[in-house]
Amino acid sequence: MPTRLARLLHLADSALPTGGFAYSYGLESSRTFGLVRDPAGLRHYLYSYLQQAVGLEIPFLNSCYALVWPLGPAALTDILLEYDAQLLVPAMHKASLTQGKTWLQLLQSFYPAAGLRELGELLKQYQLPGHFVPLLALSLQRLNYSLAEAHTFYLHLALRDQVSAAIRLGCLGPMEGHRLQHEFYAIFDDLLADVAHLDYRAATRSASLLDTAQMLHEHVYSRLFQN
């Protein structure tokens, strides 16, 4: 059990080169165009971001966990194509594919006997989009982590990357940022309550203003992040 936990913590390590720190996911443009003006605005932004992550990403995590290995194209096609269609911002679409590819390559090297290389070959053979969230779910399921662990793992990644982006953008200092991250863990249980039954057909986007901010990112004059 300690070794299993240590390996999961390693996968959540910010030093793991999956590319998440290259993107602000709308925070930079939100700050530039005045949608996030102060600490209270940042808190509202983070809460909306996590709410959308739960409404959009968690149903896809659930559906991936319901699949039975060995996987075939019939099991994956609808889920992956629907997720692909949900990514409305071109930069976000590209980022998700890049992160998914990097994530799968890393885990293939960490767990060569898990069959993840065959998953990558299957995606390539049938030209299926290998987005980060579905591949994260499929790999964690294959490594025998529970669905509840996957939910918490994904929300941790989402929150951590946004707080890190906020610190680097100067929205708040490092100590204040990590204290804010610590405080936000308290709402994970409420956000994840009664979502385990949702499948990908129940995925919803709940933060249209956040989507707009992501699309405005390309109009930021000087950018620290890709998106």
C-alpha positions as CSV (number, residue, x, y, z in Angstrom):
1,M,0.0,0.0,0.0
2,P,2.7,2.6,0.8
3,T,4.5,1.8,-2.5
4,R,1.2,2.1,-4.4
5,L,0.5,5.5,-2.8
6,A,4.0,6.7,-3.5
7,R,3.7,5.8,-7.2
8,L,0.4,7.7,-7.4
9,L,2.0,10.7,-5.7
10,H,4.8,10.5,-8.3
11,L,2.3,10.7,-11.1
12,A,0.9,13.8,-9.5
13,D,4.3,15.4,-9.1
14,S,4.5,18.8,-10.8
15,A,8.0,17.9,-12.0
16,L,6.6,15.1,-14.2
17,P,6.9,16.5,-17.8
18,T,3.3,16.2,-19.0
19,G,3.0,19.8,-20.2
20,G,0.3,21.0,-17.9
21,F,2.3,23.9,-16.6
22,A,2.6,25.3,-20.1
23,Y,-1.1,26.4,-20.2
24,S,-3.1,28.8,-18.1
25,Y,-6.5,27.4,-19.4
26,G,-8.1,30.9,-19.5
27,L,-6.6,32.4,-16.3
28,E,-4.1,34.6,-18.1
29,S,-6.7,36.1,-20.4
30,S,-9.2,36.4,-17.6
31,R,-6.7,38.5,-15.6
32,T,-5.6,40.5,-18.7
33,F,-9.2,41.5,-19.7
34,G,-10.4,42.2,-16.1
35,L,-12.4,39.1,-15.4
36,V,-10.1,38.3,-12.4
37,R,-9.3,41.6,-10.6
38,D,-8.6,40.7,-7.0
39,P,-8.2,37.7,-4.6
40,A,-12.0,37.3,-4.4
41,G,-12.2,37.2,-8.1
42,L,-9.5,34.5,-8.3
43,R,-11.5,32.4,-5.8
44,H,-14.6,32.7,-7.9
45,Y,-12.6,31.8,-11.0
46,L,-11.1,28.7,-9.3
47,Y,-14.4,27.5,-8.1
48,S,-16.0,27.9,-11.5
49,Y,-13.0,26.2,-13.1
50,L,-13.3,23.2,-10.8
51,Q,-17.1,23.0,-11.2
52,Q,-16.7,22.8,-15.0
53,A,-14.0,20.2,-14.5
54,V,-16.4,18.1,-12.5
55,G,-19.3,18.6,-14.9
56,L,-17.3,18.0,-18.1
57,E,-14.3,15.7,-17.3
58,I,-15.6,13.5,-14.5
59,P,-18.3,11.8,-16.7
60,F,-15.6,10.9,-19.1
61,L,-13.4,9.5,-16.3
62,N,-16.4,7.4,-15.2
63,S,-17.1,6.0,-18.7
64,C,-13.4,5.1,-19.2
65,Y,-13.4,3.3,-15.9
66,A,-16.4,1.3,-16.9
67,L,-14.6,-0.2,-19.9
68,V,-13.2,-3.8,-19.8
69,W,-9.7,-4.6,-21.0
70,P,-8.5,-5.6,-23.6
71,L,-9.9,-2.6,-25.3
72,G,-11.1,-2.4,-28.8
73,P,-12.1,0.4,-31.1
74,A,-15.8,-0.1,-30.6
75,A,-15.5,0.5,-26.9
76,L,-13.4,3.7,-27.3
77,T,-14.7,5.4,-30.4
78,D,-17.8,7.1,-29.0
79,I,-16.2,8.2,-25.8
80,L,-13.1,9.7,-27.5
81,L,-14.9,11.4,-30.4
82,E,-17.4,12.9,-28.0
83,Y,-14.6,14.3,-25.8
84,D,-12.9,15.6,-28.9
85,A,-16.1,17.4,-29.9
86,Q,-16.4,19.0,-26.4
87,L,-13.1,20.9,-26.7
88,L,-14.3,24.0,-28.4
89,V,-11.1,26.1,-28.2
90,P,-8.5,25.2,-30.8
91,A,-5.5,25.8,-28.5
92,M,-7.1,23.7,-25.8
93,H,-7.8,20.9,-28.2
94,K,-4.2,20.9,-29.3
95,A,-2.9,21.1,-25.8
96,S,-5.1,18.1,-24.7
97,L,-3.7,16.0,-27.5
98,T,-0.2,17.0,-26.7
99,Q,-0.6,16.2,-23.0
100,G,-2.3,12.9,-23.8
101,K,0.5,11.8,-26.0
102,T,3.2,12.7,-23.4
103,W,1.2,11.1,-20.6
104,L,0.9,7.8,-22.4
105,Q,4.6,7.8,-23.4
106,L,5.6,8.4,-19.8
107,L,3.4,5.7,-18.4
108,Q,4.5,3.2,-21.1
109,S,8.1,3.7,-19.8
110,F,7.0,3.4,-16.1
111,Y,4.7,0.4,-16.6
112,P,5.9,-1.6,-19.7
113,A,3.8,-4.6,-18.8
114,A,0.5,-2.7,-18.4
115,G,-0.6,-2.9,-22.0
116,L,-0.5,0.9,-22.5
117,R,1.7,0.6,-25.6
118,E,-1.0,-1.5,-27.2
119,L,-3.5,1.3,-26.3
120,G,-1.4,3.8,-28.1
121,E,-1.1,1.6,-31.1
122,L,-4.8,1.1,-31.2
123,L,-5.4,4.9,-31.1
124,K,-3.0,5.3,-34.0
125,Q,-4.4,2.5,-36.1
126,Y,-8.0,3.7,-35.9
127,Q,-7.0,7.4,-35.9
128,L,-8.8,8.1,-32.6
129,P,-8.0,11.3,-30.7
130,G,-5.8,10.5,-27.6
131,H,-6.8,13.3,-25.3
132,F,-5.3,13.7,-21.9
133,V,-8.4,13.1,-19.6
134,P,-9.5,9.9,-21.2
135,L,-6.0,8.5,-21.4
136,L,-5.4,9.5,-17.8
137,A,-8.5,7.6,-16.8
138,L,-7.7,4.5,-18.9
139,S,-4.2,4.3,-17.5
140,L,-5.1,4.8,-13.9
141,Q,-7.9,2.2,-14.3
142,R,-5.4,-0.2,-15.9
143,L,-3.0,0.4,-12.9
144,N,-5.8,-0.6,-10.5
145,Y,-6.4,2.7,-8.9
146,S,-10.0,3.2,-7.8
147,L,-12.5,5.6,-9.5
148,A,-12.6,7.7,-6.4
149,E,-8.8,8.0,-6.5
150,A,-8.9,9.0,-10.1
151,H,-11.5,11.7,-9.4
152,T,-9.4,13.2,-6.6
153,F,-6.2,12.8,-8.6
154,Y,-7.7,14.8,-11.6
155,L,-9.1,17.6,-9.5
156,H,-5.8,17.9,-7.7
157,L,-4.0,18.3,-11.0
158,A,-6.5,20.9,-12.2
159,L,-6.3,22.9,-9.0
160,R,-2.5,22.7,-8.7
161,D,-1.9,23.9,-12.2
162,Q,-4.3,26.8,-11.9
163,V,-2.8,27.9,-8.6
164,S,0.7,27.6,-10.1
165,A,-0.4,29.7,-13.0
166,A,-1.8,32.3,-10.7
167,I,1.5,32.6,-8.8
168,R,3.5,33.0,-11.9
169,L,1.1,35.6,-13.2
170,G,1.6,37.6,-10.0
171,C,-2.1,37.2,-8.9
172,L,-0.8,36.2,-5.5
173,G,2.5,35.1,-3.8
174,P,3.7,31.6,-3.4
175,M,2.8,31.2,0.3
176,E,-0.6,32.7,-0.2
177,G,-1.1,30.5,-3.3
178,H,-0.3,27.3,-1.6
179,R,-2.5,28.2,1.4
180,L,-5.4,28.9,-1.1
181,Q,-4.7,25.5,-2.7
182,H,-4.8,23.8,0.8
183,E,-8.1,25.5,1.5
184,F,-9.7,24.5,-1.7
185,Y,-9.1,20.8,-1.0
186,A,-11.9,21.2,1.6
187,I,-14.5,21.5,-1.2
188,F,-13.5,18.3,-3.1
189,D,-15.9,16.1,-1.3
190,D,-18.8,18.4,-2.1
191,L,-17.8,18.8,-5.7
192,L,-17.4,15.0,-6.1
193,A,-20.6,14.0,-4.2
194,D,-23.0,11.9,-6.3
195,V,-21.1,12.0,-9.6
196,A,-19.8,8.4,-9.9
197,H,-23.0,7.4,-11.8
198,L,-22.6,10.0,-14.6
199,D,-21.4,8.7,-17.9
200,Y,-19.9,10.8,-20.8
201,R,-23.4,11.5,-22.3
202,A,-24.1,13.6,-19.2
203,A,-21.1,15.8,-19.6
204,T,-21.9,19.5,-19.5
205,R,-20.1,22.8,-19.8
206,S,-21.1,25.2,-16.9
207,A,-18.7,28.1,-17.3
208,S,-19.4,29.9,-20.6
209,L,-17.4,33.0,-19.4
210,L,-14.4,30.8,-18.8
211,D,-14.7,29.3,-22.3
212,T,-14.9,32.9,-23.7
213,A,-11.7,33.8,-21.7
214,Q,-9.9,30.9,-23.2
215,M,-10.8,32.0,-26.7
216,L,-9.6,35.5,-25.9
217,H,-6.2,34.2,-25.0
218,E,-4.9,34.6,-28.5
219,H,-5.6,38.4,-28.2
220,V,-3.4,38.9,-25.2
221,Y,-0.6,41.2,-26.3
222,S,2.2,39.6,-24.3
223,R,1.6,36.0,-23.1
224,L,3.4,34.0,-20.4
225,F,1.3,30.9,-21.2
226,Q,0.2,29.2,-24.4
227,N,-3.4,29.2,-23.2
